[in-house]
Amino acid sequence: MNPASLRLLERKGLVHLTPSIPETFTAVSPLTVLNAKAREIADQAASVLEVVQKLAEEYALKASGSGGLELPREANELWHIDGRKQIYDRVGQKLRRAAKRQATMQRLET
């Protein structure tokens, strides 16, 4: 295996580097790696859940305070997206559309 690949595995926490001449790499236990990844995913999920709960609270406040907001319409779209770039492009498109709608709503409120 080439040194760049081993360094990448080390950065990902899949191998340990033992400083010696020559350098030696030792595999990390799969259980250790999977437990760390599970904790990372659980932390991300908790963060996302927190954001969703805050958004739901804000929506409920605005809905009750302004005489009711229009409920979001059902999206009857089916996307087929291949590749990271297309995903980023679609998310960017949706975020720009949401920002434009939010700006319109803010103008209407003032």
N, C-alpha and C positions, 0 to 999 in steps of 0.2 A: 504494500500500500504506500502511496506517495505521502511525503510529509504534510502537504497541504490538506489532504483528506484526514489525516490523523489529527491535525490541529482543529479542523472543523468538528470532528467527533469529540475532541476535548472541550471545545467551547460549548457544545451541546450537552456536556456532562455525561457522555457515554463511555469515555475512557479517562484514566488518570495518567498523567505524565510523571514518570520517575526520573528525576534529574540524574543522569549518568552519562557516560560516554561508552557506547552510543546511547542516546535517549531510548528509554523503553516505555511502552504504553501498556496499561493493564485495563481490561474491560471492567466496567462498573456492573454490579449486579443488576439484572433486569428488574428485580423487585424494587430496588432503590430508585432506578430511573422511572419506573411506572408510578411509584408512590409520589415522586416529585411532580410528575406531569399531572397526576390526578389532583394534587393540591393546587397546582397552577390553574387548572381548568375550573376547579371549585371556586377559587378566588375570583376568576373572571366572571363566572356565572353569578356570584354574589353581587359583584359590581353592576352587572347588567340588570339584575333584579332590582337593585336599589334605584337605578335610573328609571326603570319602568314604573316602579311604585311612585316615584316623585312625579313623573309625567301623568300618571293616572290621577294623583291628587290634584295637580294643577288643572287638569281637564275637568275634574269634578267641580272644583272651585269656580272656574270660568263658566261652566254649564249652569251652575246654580245661581251665579251672580249676575249673569247677563240675560236672564230669561230663557236660557237654554241655547246651547250651541247646536249647529247642524251636525248630525252624526256623520262620521266619515262614510263615504259610499263604498259599497263592496267592490273589490277589485277582481274583475273576471279576466285577469291576464295570466298567461302561462309563459314563462320565460325559459329559453334554452340558452345558457351562457357557458361558453367554454373558455377557460383560462383566466388567470388572475387579472390581466389587463381589462378584459371585458367586464369582469365583476366590478373592478374599481370604477370603470366608466359608468356602469349602470347605477352604482351607489352614488357616484358624484351627480349624475343626472337627477336622481330622486332627491338628493339633498338640496340641489339648486332649486328644484321645483317646490320643495317644502319651504325653503327660505323665502322664495318669492311669494308664496301664499301667506306666510307668516307676516311679511312686510305689508301685504295688502290688508290683512286683518288688523294690524296695528294702526294703519292709516284710517281704517274705518272706525276704530275705537276712539280716535282723537278728534 
